[in-house]
Amino acid sequence: MHSVPMKKNYYNGVAGSMPSMLARPPRNSRSLAQVVAVVVGLIVLYYLNWLPIFPSFYVSSSSTIKPANATLGFGALVVVSGADSPRLDRLIQAANVTGIHLQVPQQPKWTDQDVDNFRNSTQSDMGIGSILAWLAHNKAIQWFMDSGLETALILEDDVDFDINIRTKQAPITQAAIRELVSRPQPNTSRSEASSSSSKSPTSSTNQARRPSHSNPKKYPYGPPAAWDLLYLGTCGDYLNSLGDGLGVGHHHPINLSSIPHLAVPDTTIPRRHDLHPFTASLLTSLDVPEQHRLIHESRWPLCTFGYALTRASATLLLSTLAPAHEPAWEGTRAYDVAILKACRESLKQPLTGDAAIDAGNTDPRTGPGLRCVSVQPELFHHMEGSSMIAGVEEAGGAEVFRPPVDVAAWEQIWWRRESANIGCGFWDGELLFRDEQKGNAGAAEAGGQEGREKAMDEGDWRRLADRRRDVEKGRCAKKRVIEAEEEARKRGKGR
């Protein structure tokens, strides 16, 4: 009997293989495929963890962006300043040039008795300058509450900002914050905290966040129920204490993975090498694209150059989180530290590093805190110059040290002739339209913005009109900028 020869199986190259075996690869091939799949999976997981995907969020092109109103989308811009402050006139001139409107509530003449009443004991080591600043912020917030307005942006009187603040920067930032706070952000500890206190502005949790796109004209930053405090002017939010390190070598993209955030393009932001060294290093370490603003839930915000409040959050600050008396717990020697703690209380994250040592971990608060949003680079930064707080402290015999953030920016500020993180601002005085000494003369009688406008002469108004035309065109009409533009044109013609 002759056997019929079987056709050779060309799938595996072995003659005589059974048909049922034709689709089964050899064991070593299966093992290799599995290894490849595992490796690919690990690579994907690695990049998903270490390279967080920034939400694809863009606003309209610059040609279609509508300028913000004169109060940048808030009920009012409230300035913390005394009528005789030597810094106020420059701020008012900057406001006039950019078309924004300021409210400067009258501050009382604080007395030694006011300072003593603020202290919680005769053993208090809180500086007089810090106490006066705290009282002044408290007074400005009380003005906001008395006004009946829904929101307010509180500004210190030495802030600087870009000429594009109203025409480009504020509208872009509004849209980005509105988008961020509209997204449901489940947070168990926050929900628990909100349910434990009927006074908390966080009592409306995720449901309050969703309708923030419903009326952007009325609430450009989202409805007041969706946020408590917006940090538009800070020394930076470095996600942890400065003592724990920052930026390249300390932070990585994964640090953003658990933080609600997005990045939005803004061509008015200085190039990365012109940003404050700390800001540049942080954004680089987090892989934030060039000329993008990082909008995120606050983690470690420093300084209170400019911060927005709602009525609910202002009530909490005045009553429990930062009232007009020294906190009973240790480590809160300045108003901005009290605000930082209020934001971190919302996260239920204990203080770590140097801050924990300073505070002695004795902060007894268990309230809900505030839901805070940070903007980096910030829209407002303080102008380099003498500090009124430091001046009061030094007059009292205290030793004063410059903050590390200021020390790091000093050389760059003088090189660029601009305030830290500001592209085209007012620090160098080129965009002012009248002599500051003239503006400060009789300042107490002139009052706030309206009063000083009444004191302007024909020449002041003419120069102001010229400055405003440049702002409308988005043109930084400074000598160094004009010279650089002219040089670039000459090089272009020479080619």
MOUR-V211465 format. One record per residue. N is the residue number from 1. RES is the residue in three letters. PHI is phi in whole degrees, -180 to 180 (NA if undefined). NEAR is the number of other ideal C-beta (glycine too) atoms within 12 Angstrom. Layout:
<<N	RES	PHI	NEAR> <N	RES	PHI	NEAR>>
This chain:
<<1	MET	NA	3> <2	HIS	-96	4> <3	SER	-82	6> <4	VAL	-85	7> <5	PRO	-64	8> <6	MET	-85	12> <7	LYS	-69	13> <8	LYS	-69	13> <9	ASN	-83	18> <10	TYR	-87	10> <11	TYR	-77	18> <12	ASN	-121	20> <13	GLY	74	12> <14	VAL	-114	16> <15	ALA	-69	13> <16	GLY	85	15> <17	SER	-71	19> <18	MET	-72	14> <19	PRO	-53	13> <20	SER	-67	8> <21	MET	-98	14> <22	LEU	-64	16> <23	ALA	-90	13> <24	ARG	-97	16> <25	PRO	-73	16> <26	PRO	-63	16> <27	ARG	-61	11> <28	ASN	-67	11> <29	SER	-68	14> <30	ARG	-62	14> <31	SER	-62	13> <32	LEU	-64	14> <33	ALA	-63	15> <34	GLN	-65	15> <35	VAL	-63	14> <36	VAL	-61	14> <37	ALA	-63	14> <38	VAL	-64	14> <39	VAL	-62	14> <40	VAL	-61	14> <41	GLY	-61	14> <42	LEU	-65	14> <43	ILE	-63	15> <44	VAL	-62	14> <45	LEU	-63	14> <46	TYR	-59	15> <47	TYR	-72	17> <48	LEU	-66	15> <49	ASN	-79	18> <50	TRP	-94	20> <51	LEU	-124	20> <52	PRO	-59	25> <53	ILE	-78	18> <54	PHE	-71	29> <55	PRO	-54	21> <56	SER	-75	13> <57	PHE	-125	28> <58	TYR	-133	21> <59	VAL	-98	32> <60	SER	-60	16> <61	SER	-61	13> <62	SER	-59	21> <63	SER	-74	11> <64	THR	-114	12> <65	ILE	-70	27> <66	LYS	-90	22> <67	PRO	-59	26> <68	ALA	-72	33> <69	ASN	-76	22> <70	ALA	-70	24> <71	THR	-112	32> <72	LEU	58	42> <73	GLY	92	39> <74	PHE	-104	39> <75	GLY	-66	32> <76	ALA	-161	36> <77	LEU	-106	51> <78	VAL	-107	42> <79	VAL	-98	45> <80	VAL	-89	46> <81	SER	-167	39> <82	GLY	-91	30> <83	ALA	-62	28> <84	ASP	-98	22> <85	SER	-66	29> <86	PRO	-71	24> <87	ARG	-95	36> <88	LEU	-71	37> <89	ASP	-62	44> <90	ARG	-63	40> <91	LEU	-63	43> <92	ILE	-66	44> <93	GLN	-63	36> <94	ALA	-61	47> <95	ALA	-65	42> <96	ASN	-64	36> <97	VAL	-65	39> <98	THR	-92	40> <99	GLY	80	29> <100	ILE	-108	41> <101	HIS	-117	27> <102	LEU	-110	42> <103	GLN	-110	32> <104	VAL	-120	39> <105	PRO	-60	32> <106	GLN	-69	23> <107	GLN	-98	29> <108	PRO	-72	18> <109	LYS	-81	16> <110	TRP	-67	24> <111	THR	-112	14> <112	ASP	-61	14> <113	GLN	-66	12> <114	ASP	-62	22> <115	VAL	-65	25> <116	ASP	-64	18> <117	ASN	-67	17> <118	PHE	-71	30> <119	ARG	-66	26> <120	ASN	-90	21> <121	SER	-167	14> <122	THR	-72	9> <123	GLN	-92	9> <124	SER	-62	22> <125	ASP	-110	19> <126	MET	-72	34> <127	GLY	-68	31> <128	ILE	-64	32> <129	GLY	-60	27> <130	SER	-66	35> <131	ILE	-66	36> <132	LEU	-63	35> <133	ALA	-64	43> <134	TRP	-61	39> <135	LEU	-62	36> <136	ALA	-68	39> <137	HIS	-62	43> <138	ASN	-60	35> <139	LYS	-66	31> <140	ALA	-65	42> <141	ILE	-68	41> <142	GLN	-64	29> <143	TRP	-60	32> <144	PHE	-59	38> <145	MET	-64	30> <146	ASP	-70	18> <147	SER	-72	23> <148	GLY	82	13> <149	LEU	-71	24> <150	GLU	-84	26> <151	THR	-141	41> <152	ALA	-156	43> <153	LEU	-105	48> <154	ILE	-91	49> <155	LEU	-123	48> <156	GLU	-78	42> <157	ASP	-80	44> <158	ASP	-109	38> <159	VAL	-78	46> <160	ASP	-120	43> <161	PHE	-157	50> <162	ASP	-80	41> <163	ILE	-63	38> <164	ASN	-92	37> <165	ILE	-58	46> <166	ARG	-89	37> <167	THR	-80	34> <168	LYS	-131	40> <169	GLN	-65	45> <170	ALA	-63	43> <171	PRO	-60	34> <172	ILE	-65	45> <173	THR	-67	53> <174	GLN	-57	47> <175	ALA	-62	35> <176	ALA	-68	43> <177	ILE	-66	50> <178	ARG	-58	37> <179	GLU	-66	32> <180	LEU	-65	40> <181	VAL	-77	43> <182	SER	-81	32> <183	ARG	-83	26> <184	PRO	-59	19> <185	GLN	-123	31> <186	PRO	-60	15> <187	ASN	-149	25> <188	THR	-60	14> <189	SER	-65	23> <190	ARG	-69	37> <191	SER	-65	25> <192	GLU	-63	20> <193	ALA	-64	28> <194	SER	-68	31> <195	SER	-73	16> <196	SER	-87	18> <197	SER	-144	25> <198	SER	-74	14> <199	LYS	-85	19> <200	SER	-71	34> <201	PRO	-71	39> <202	THR	-93	43> <203	SER	-64	24> <204	SER	-92	28> <205	THR	-85	27> <206	ASN	-63	25> <207	GLN	-62	19> <208	ALA	-74	31> <209	ARG	-83	34> <210	ARG	-68	21> <211	PRO	-85	22> <212	SER	-66	33> <213	HIS	-88	24> <214	SER	-67	17> <215	ASN	-145	16> <216	PRO	-64	25> <217	LYS	-69	15> <218	LYS	-79	21> <219	TYR	-127	30> <220	PRO	-59	38> <221	TYR	-100	47> <222	GLY	97	38> <223	PRO	-63	30> <224	PRO	-56	36> <225	ALA	-72	32> <226	ALA	-96	40> <227	TRP	-153	44> <228	ASP	-117	46> <229	LEU	-148	51> <230	LEU	-114	51> <231	TYR	-86	47> <232	LEU	-96	50> <233	GLY	-138	48> <234	THR	-142	42> <235	CYS	-82	41> <236	GLY	126	44> <237	ASP	-122	47> <238	TYR	-95	41> <239	LEU	68	41> <240	ASN	-157	29> <241	SER	-62	31> <242	LEU	-58	29> <243	GLY	-65	18> <244	ASP	-93	21> <245	GLY	92	21> <246	LEU	-151	37> <247	GLY	77	30> <248	VAL	-57	19> <249	GLY	94	11> <250	HIS	-121	22> <251	HIS	-109	32> <252	HIS	-143	23> <253	PRO	-52	30> <254	ILE	-63	20> <255	ASN	-64	32> <256	LEU	-93	34> <257	SER	-61	22> <258	SER	-104	19> <259	ILE	-110	32> <260	PRO	-58	36> <261	HIS	-161	40> <262	LEU	-158	37> <263	ALA	-122	35> <264	VAL	-128	39> <265	PRO	-71	30> <266	ASP	-154	39> <267	THR	-73	24> <268	THR	-84	35> <269	ILE	-72	37> <270	PRO	-58	32> <271	ARG	-61	17> <272	ARG	-53	25> <273	HIS	-72	17> <274	ASP	-102	26> <275	LEU	-79	38> <276	HIS	-50	42> <277	PRO	-52	31> <278	PHE	-68	38> <279	THR	-63	41> <280	ALA	-60	31> <281	SER	-67	26> <282	LEU	-64	42> <283	LEU	-64	42> <284	THR	-65	26> <285	SER	-65	27> <286	LEU	-92	36> <287	ASP	62	27> <288	VAL	-74	36> <289	PRO	-59	24> <290	GLU	-58	21> <291	GLN	51	25> <292	HIS	-124	35> <293	ARG	-97	43> <294	LEU	-91	50> <295	ILE	-109	46> <296	HIS	-153	41> <297	GLU	-62	39> <298	SER	-65	43> <299	ARG	-123	39> <300	TRP	-147	41> <301	PRO	-72	42> <302	LEU	-115	39> <303	CYS	73	39> <304	THR	-131	45> <305	PHE	-65	42> <306	GLY	-157	47> <307	TYR	-144	53> <308	ALA	-100	51> <309	LEU	-130	48> <310	THR	-105	40> <311	ARG	-64	25> <312	ALA	-65	34> <313	SER	-72	43> <314	ALA	-63	43> <315	THR	-61	24> <316	LEU	-64	36> <317	LEU	-64	40> <318	LEU	-70	30> <319	SER	-96	23> <320	THR	-133	29> <321	LEU	-84	42> <322	ALA	-152	43> <323	PRO	-69	27> <324	ALA	-82	32> <325	HIS	-155	25> <326	GLU	-62	32> <327	PRO	-62	34> <328	ALA	-75	18> <329	TRP	-88	23> <330	GLU	-80	26> <331	GLY	89	27> <332	THR	-111	38> <333	ARG	-100	31> <334	ALA	-149	30> <335	TYR	-62	41> <336	ASP	-65	37> <337	VAL	-70	35> <338	ALA	-62	42> <339	ILE	-68	47> <340	LEU	-56	46> <341	LYS	-64	41> <342	ALA	-63	43> <343	CYS	-68	44> <344	ARG	-72	39> <345	GLU	-61	38> <346	SER	-64	42> <347	LEU	-85	32> <348	LYS	59	23> <349	GLN	-107	27> <350	PRO	-68	18> <351	LEU	-65	33> <352	THR	-131	19> <353	GLY	62	22> <354	ASP	-59	18> <355	ALA	-63	30> <356	ALA	-66	22> <357	ILE	-67	16> <358	ASP	-61	24> <359	ALA	-79	27> <360	GLY	66	15> <361	ASN	53	16> <362	THR	-110	18> <363	ASP	-66	28> <364	PRO	-87	17> <365	ARG	-67	28> <366	THR	-131	17> <367	GLY	-74	30> <368	PRO	-76	37> <369	GLY	70	39> <370	LEU	-123	44> <371	ARG	-87	47> <372	CYS	-117	46> <373	VAL	-125	46> <374	SER	-105	47> <375	VAL	-122	46> <376	GLN	-135	50> <377	PRO	-65	46> <378	GLU	-71	46> <379	LEU	-86	50> <380	PHE	-126	45> <381	HIS	-136	46> <382	HIS	-75	42> <383	MET	-77	34> <384	GLU	-64	33> <385	GLY	164	25> <386	SER	-67	18> <387	SER	-97	26> <388	MET	-68	29> <389	ILE	-64	35> <390	ALA	-62	25> <391	GLY	-63	21> <392	VAL	-66	23> <393	GLU	-63	25> <394	GLU	-65	18> <395	ALA	-63	15> <396	GLY	-88	21> <397	GLY	91	10> <398	ALA	-83	19> <399	GLU	-86	10> <400	VAL	-114	22> <401	PHE	-117	13> <402	ARG	-71	18> <403	PRO	-62	24> <404	PRO	-56	22> <405	VAL	-64	32> <406	ASP	-69	31> <407	VAL	-60	19> <408	ALA	-67	27> <409	ALA	-94	33> <410	TRP	-54	20> <411	GLU	-63	14> <412	GLN	-67	28> <413	ILE	-61	31> <414	TRP	-70	14> <415	TRP	-71	15> <416	ARG	-83	29> <417	ARG	63	27> <418	GLU	-141	35> <419	SER	-65	41> <420	ALA	-56	46> <421	ASN	67	48> <422	ILE	-108	43> <423	GLY	-80	35> <424	CYS	-143	40> <425	GLY	-116	42> <426	PHE	-118	42> <427	TRP	-62	34> <428	ASP	-79	27> <429	GLY	83	26> <430	GLU	-66	26> <431	LEU	-95	37> <432	LEU	-75	31> <433	PHE	-117	38> <434	ARG	-152	30> <435	ASP	-66	18> <436	GLU	-65	24> <437	GLN	-62	14> <438	LYS	-65	20> <439	GLY	-69	32> <440	ASN	-82	26> <441	ALA	-66	17> <442	GLY	68	17> <443	ALA	-62	30> <444	ALA	-62	22> <445	GLU	-76	14> <446	ALA	-70	24> <447	GLY	79	26> <448	GLY	-84	35> <449	GLN	-64	35> <450	GLU	-64	17> <451	GLY	-63	22> <452	ARG	-74	35> <453	GLU	-65	24> <454	LYS	-65	15> <455	ALA	-87	23> <456	MET	-77	26> <457	ASP	-97	17> <458	GLU	-61	11> <459	GLY	-64	14> <460	ASP	-60	26> <461	TRP	-66	18> <462	ARG	-66	15> <463	ARG	-66	24> <464	LEU	-62	29> <465	ALA	-61	19> <466	ASP	-63	20> <467	ARG	-64	32> <468	ARG	-66	27> <469	ARG	-63	18> <470	ASP	-65	26> <471	VAL	-64	35> <472	GLU	-60	20> <473	LYS	-87	16> <474	GLY	70	26> <475	ARG	-99	20> <476	CYS	-86	31> <477	ALA	-84	26> <478	LYS	-110	26> <479	LYS	-54	15> <480	ARG	-66	18> <481	VAL	-71	24> <482	ILE	-63	17> <483	GLU	-64	14> <484	ALA	-66	14> <485	GLU	-65	17> <486	GLU	-65	14> <487	GLU	-64	14> <488	ALA	-65	14> <489	ARG	-65	13> <490	LYS	-64	12> <491	ARG	-64	11> <492	GLY	-66	10> <493	LYS	-71	9> <494	GLY	-76	8> <495	ARG	-82	7>>
